[in-house]
């Protein structure tokens, strides 16, 4: 058993409806042309995209013994993600989100945290993680039993085993922010953070200042996801800013999570930093053109062809 990447954190079923430009009156019925269920969640989508690009990925977490859990497990398995580290429980329902998407792609979420709220340090099977090159935590602020000191302890142990670590931050509805990730930052090789989230986590406004804040903890690489403005990637030696590709936007759900998968694939493949950034940018562009966070990416060849046809965006 050997992995390039093991992810832990948020996985869910996304029930997606489009377009929803107006809510029907209470007690009435509206018809919609699109309603589908897709794999969602920071850790789940990243693992699925990474695997579709040709990497070996595993996911560790909890799922309920319910139909959403069955769907999530099937979706991960279909993407060739190893699920030996998944525990099933009758105590909690699996996490799920209703995603209401307007005609122009704006999203409104109804989210059930479910089993993600119960994932703890004891669920992280070090026998599985020991076979990985990178442990990726997707879900700060929405995996409360890992937030803060627990994930710091895990990352310290993992780095002592010679394994790289990465974080993809999430929006914190409770307003706690930095304390959720700070204990892990000095043991983090790569951090991914969307601009809005990162401004709260760091107290900084500009992307480069945010990146410098993270790098100040000893983090190797900071990836600031700028949405329609592209991506900023900064290490101690390089600063790379790429504008977003101009593509038709159908749904932006999971695009940032997918971009993490693209960057991490480049990283474990020893791509230059700029090419890792291009991979993240291209994967994000492919993702927003379809519904579902992992559905837009099919293969490494597809992504490389997209970059070649659309230019490197440097």
C-alpha positions as CSV (number, residue, x, y, z in Angstrom):
1,X,0.0,0.0,0.0
2,X,1.5,3.3,-1.1
3,X,-0.1,6.7,-1.5
4,X,1.0,10.0,-2.9
5,X,-1.7,11.8,-1.0
6,X,-4.0,11.0,2.0
7,X,-6.7,13.6,2.8
8,X,-8.7,14.0,6.0
9,X,-11.5,16.3,6.8
10,X,-14.7,17.3,5.0
11,X,-16.5,15.1,2.6
12,X,-20.2,15.3,1.8
13,X,-23.0,14.7,-0.7
14,X,-23.9,17.9,-2.6
15,X,-27.5,18.0,-3.8
16,X,-27.3,20.7,-6.4
17,X,-30.3,22.6,-7.9
18,X,-30.1,25.1,-10.8
19,X,-31.3,27.6,-11.5
20,X,-32.9,28.9,-8.4
21,X,-33.3,32.7,-8.9
22,X,-36.4,33.0,-6.8
23,X,-37.8,30.9,-3.9
24,X,-41.3,29.5,-4.4
25,X,-44.0,30.7,-2.0
26,X,-44.4,28.4,1.1
27,X,-46.5,25.3,0.3
28,X,-46.1,25.6,-3.5
29,X,-44.1,23.8,-6.1
30,X,-41.5,25.1,-8.6
31,X,-40.0,23.0,-11.4
32,X,-36.2,23.1,-12.0
33,X,-34.3,21.8,-15.1
34,X,-31.3,20.6,-13.2
35,X,-31.1,18.6,-9.9
36,X,-28.3,16.2,-9.3
37,X,-26.1,14.8,-6.5
38,X,-22.3,15.0,-6.6
39,X,-19.3,14.4,-4.4
40,X,-18.5,17.4,-2.3
41,X,-16.2,18.6,0.6
42,X,-12.7,20.0,0.8
43,X,-11.0,16.7,1.5
44,X,-13.2,14.5,-0.7
45,X,-13.0,16.6,-3.9
46,X,-9.2,17.2,-3.5
47,X,-8.7,13.4,-3.2
48,X,-10.9,12.6,-6.2
49,X,-9.3,15.2,-8.5
50,X,-5.8,14.2,-7.5
51,X,-6.7,10.5,-8.3
52,X,-8.2,11.5,-11.7
53,X,-5.0,13.2,-12.6
54,X,-3.2,9.9,-12.1
55,X,-2.0,10.1,-8.5
56,X,-2.7,7.6,-5.7
57,X,-5.0,9.1,-3.2
58,X,-6.7,7.9,0.0
59,X,-9.3,9.5,2.2
60,X,-9.7,9.1,6.0
61,X,-12.9,10.1,7.7
62,X,-16.3,9.1,8.9
63,X,-19.6,8.4,7.1
64,X,-23.0,7.4,8.5
65,X,-24.6,4.1,7.7
66,X,-27.1,5.9,5.4
67,X,-27.7,6.4,1.8
68,X,-25.7,9.6,1.6
69,X,-22.8,7.7,3.1
70,X,-23.3,4.9,0.5
71,X,-23.2,7.5,-2.3
72,X,-20.1,9.3,-1.0
73,X,-18.3,6.0,-0.6
74,X,-19.3,4.9,-4.1
75,X,-18.2,8.3,-5.6
76,X,-14.8,8.1,-3.9
77,X,-14.3,4.5,-5.0
78,X,-15.3,5.4,-8.6
79,X,-12.6,8.0,-8.6
80,X,-10.1,5.4,-7.5
81,X,-9.7,6.9,-4.1
82,X,-8.7,4.4,-1.4
83,X,-11.3,4.3,1.4
84,X,-9.7,1.8,3.8
85,X,-9.5,4.7,6.3
86,X,-13.3,5.4,6.3
87,X,-15.3,4.4,9.3
88,X,-19.1,4.0,9.2
89,X,-21.3,4.9,12.2
90,X,-24.9,4.6,13.2
91,X,-24.6,7.5,15.7
92,X,-24.5,10.3,13.1
93,X,-25.8,10.9,9.6
94,X,-23.4,11.6,6.8
95,X,-22.7,15.2,5.9
96,X,-24.7,16.7,3.0
97,X,-25.4,20.0,1.5
98,X,-28.2,21.4,-0.6
99,X,-26.7,23.8,-3.1
100,X,-29.0,26.3,-4.7
101,X,-27.4,27.9,-7.7
102,X,-28.7,31.0,-9.5
103,X,-28.5,31.5,-13.3
104,X,-25.3,33.5,-12.9
105,X,-23.6,30.8,-10.7
106,X,-24.1,32.4,-7.3
107,X,-24.6,29.7,-4.6
108,X,-26.6,29.4,-1.4
109,X,-26.0,26.5,0.9
110,X,-28.0,24.5,3.4
111,X,-25.4,22.3,5.1
112,X,-25.7,19.4,7.5
113,X,-22.3,18.9,9.2
114,X,-23.0,15.3,10.2
115,X,-20.1,12.9,10.7
116,X,-17.5,15.5,9.8
117,X,-18.1,17.1,13.2
118,X,-17.2,13.8,14.9
119,X,-13.9,13.1,13.1
120,X,-11.1,13.2,15.7
121,X,-7.4,12.4,16.1
122,X,-8.3,8.8,16.9
123,X,-9.8,8.3,13.5
124,X,-6.5,9.1,11.8
125,X,-4.9,5.8,11.1
126,X,-1.2,6.3,11.2
127,X,-0.6,3.0,9.5
128,X,-2.3,4.4,6.4
129,X,-0.8,7.9,6.7
130,X,2.7,6.4,7.0
131,X,2.5,5.2,3.4
132,X,1.7,8.7,2.1
133,X,3.9,11.5,0.7
134,X,1.5,14.2,1.8
135,X,-1.2,14.4,4.5
136,X,-3.8,17.0,3.5
137,X,-6.3,18.5,6.0
138,X,-9.3,20.0,4.2
139,X,-11.8,21.6,6.6
140,X,-10.4,23.8,9.3
141,X,-13.3,25.3,11.3
142,X,-15.7,22.6,10.1
143,X,-14.0,19.6,11.7
144,X,-14.2,20.9,15.3
145,X,-12.5,17.9,17.0
146,X,-9.4,18.4,14.8
147,X,-9.2,22.2,15.1
148,X,-6.4,23.7,17.0
149,X,-4.1,21.6,19.2
150,X,-5.2,18.2,17.9
151,X,-4.2,18.9,14.3
152,X,-1.0,20.6,15.5
153,X,-0.1,17.4,17.3
154,X,-1.0,15.3,14.3
155,X,1.0,17.4,11.9
156,X,4.0,17.4,14.2
157,X,4.0,13.6,14.3
158,X,3.4,13.3,10.6
159,X,6.3,15.6,9.7
160,X,8.6,13.6,12.1
161,X,7.8,10.6,9.9
162,X,9.1,12.4,6.8
163,X,5.7,13.1,5.4
164,X,4.7,16.5,4.0
165,X,1.6,18.3,5.3
166,X,-0.9,20.7,3.8
167,X,-4.0,22.6,4.9
168,X,-7.0,23.9,2.9
169,X,-8.8,26.4,5.1
170,X,-12.6,26.8,5.3
171,X,-14.9,29.6,6.2
172,X,-15.4,29.9,10.0
173,X,-19.0,30.7,10.8
174,X,-18.1,31.1,14.5
175,X,-15.5,33.8,13.9
176,X,-12.6,32.0,15.7
177,X,-10.4,31.8,12.6
178,X,-6.6,31.7,13.3
179,X,-6.6,29.6,16.6
180,X,-8.1,26.7,14.5
181,X,-5.0,26.4,12.4
182,X,-2.2,28.2,14.2
183,X,-0.9,25.2,16.2
184,X,-0.4,23.3,12.9
185,X,1.2,26.1,10.9
186,X,4.8,25.6,12.0
187,X,4.4,21.9,10.9
188,X,2.7,22.8,7.5
189,X,4.5,22.6,4.2
190,X,1.7,24.0,2.0
191,X,-1.4,26.1,2.9
192,X,-4.3,26.8,0.6
193,X,-6.6,29.7,1.5
194,X,-9.3,31.6,-0.5
195,X,-8.8,35.4,-0.3
196,X,-11.9,36.1,1.8
197,X,-11.1,33.4,4.3
198,X,-7.4,34.2,4.4
199,X,-8.2,37.9,5.3
200,X,-10.0,36.7,8.4
201,X,-7.4,34.1,9.3
202,X,-4.5,36.5,9.0
203,X,-5.9,40.0,9.5
204,X,-4.2,41.0,6.3
205,X,-5.9,42.3,3.2
206,X,-3.5,42.0,0.2
207,X,-2.7,38.5,-1.2
208,X,1.1,38.9,-0.9
209,X,0.8,40.1,2.7
210,X,-1.4,37.1,3.5
211,X,1.1,34.8,1.9
212,X,3.9,36.4,3.9
213,X,1.9,35.9,7.1
214,X,1.7,32.2,6.5
215,X,5.3,31.9,5.4
216,X,6.3,33.6,8.6
217,X,5.3,30.4,10.5
218,X,7.8,28.4,8.5
219,X,5.3,27.2,5.9
220,X,7.0,26.3,2.7
221,X,4.4,27.5,0.2
222,X,1.3,29.6,0.5
223,X,-1.4,29.3,-2.2
224,X,-4.0,32.1,-2.1
225,X,-7.0,31.3,-4.2
226,X,-8.4,34.5,-5.8
227,X,-11.5,33.2,-7.5
228,X,-12.1,35.0,-10.8
229,X,-8.8,36.9,-10.3
230,X,-6.8,33.7,-10.5
231,X,-4.2,32.5,-8.0
232,X,-1.1,33.7,-6.0
233,X,1.5,31.2,-5.1
234,X,4.4,32.3,-2.9
235,X,7.4,30.4,-1.5
236,X,10.5,31.8,0.2
237,X,12.2,32.1,-3.3
238,X,9.4,32.7,-5.8
239,X,6.2,34.7,-6.2
240,X,3.8,33.6,-9.0
241,X,0.5,35.3,-9.8
242,X,-1.6,33.9,-12.6
243,X,-4.9,35.4,-13.8
244,X,-7.9,33.2,-14.1
245,X,-8.8,31.6,-17.4
246,X,-11.8,33.1,-19.2
247,X,-14.3,30.3,-19.4
248,X,-18.1,30.0,-19.2
249,X,-19.1,29.5,-15.6
250,X,-21.8,27.0,-14.7
251,X,-21.1,26.3,-11.1
252,X,-18.2,27.4,-8.8
253,X,-18.9,24.8,-6.1
254,X,-15.7,22.9,-5.2
255,X,-13.5,24.7,-7.7
256,X,-11.1,25.7,-5.0
257,X,-11.0,22.2,-3.5
258,X,-10.3,20.8,-7.0
259,X,-7.5,23.4,-7.5
260,X,-5.8,22.0,-4.4
261,X,-5.8,18.6,-6.0
262,X,-4.2,20.0,-9.2
263,X,-1.5,21.8,-7.3
264,X,-0.7,18.9,-5.0
265,X,-0.5,16.5,-8.0
266,X,2.1,18.9,-9.5
267,X,3.9,19.1,-6.2
268,X,4.4,15.4,-5.7
269,X,5.3,15.1,-9.4
270,X,8.2,17.5,-8.8
271,X,6.8,20.1,-11.2
272,X,8.3,23.6,-11.0
273,X,6.3,25.9,-8.7
274,X,4.9,27.8,-11.7
275,X,3.6,24.6,-13.3
276,X,2.0,23.6,-10.0
277,X,0.2,27.0,-10.1
278,X,-0.8,26.4,-13.7
279,X,-2.2,23.0,-12.7
280,X,-4.3,24.6,-10.0
281,X,-5.5,27.4,-12.2
282,X,-6.5,25.0,-15.1
283,X,-8.2,22.5,-12.8
284,X,-10.3,25.3,-11.3
285,X,-11.2,26.6,-14.8
286,X,-12.3,23.1,-15.9
287,X,-14.3,22.6,-12.7
288,X,-16.5,25.7,-13.0
289,X,-17.7,24.7,-16.4
290,X,-19.8,21.8,-15.1
291,X,-21.8,21.1,-11.9
292,X,-20.0,19.3,-9.2
293,X,-16.6,19.9,-7.6
294,X,-14.8,16.9,-9.2
295,X,-16.7,16.3,-12.4
296,X,-14.8,18.8,-14.6
297,X,-11.5,16.9,-14.4
298,X,-11.1,13.6,-16.3
299,X,-7.4,13.1,-16.8
300,X,-3.9,14.7,-16.7
301,X,-3.9,14.8,-20.5
302,X,-7.1,16.8,-20.5
303,X,-5.6,19.4,-18.1
304,X,-2.3,19.7,-19.9
305,X,-4.1,20.1,-23.2
306,X,-6.2,22.8,-21.7
307,X,-3.1,24.7,-20.5
308,X,-1.5,24.3,-23.9
309,X,-4.6,25.5,-25.8
310,X,-5.3,28.5,-23.5
311,X,-1.8,29.6,-22.8
312,X,0.2,29.4,-19.6
313,X,-1.4,32.6,-18.2
314,X,1.9,33.9,-16.9
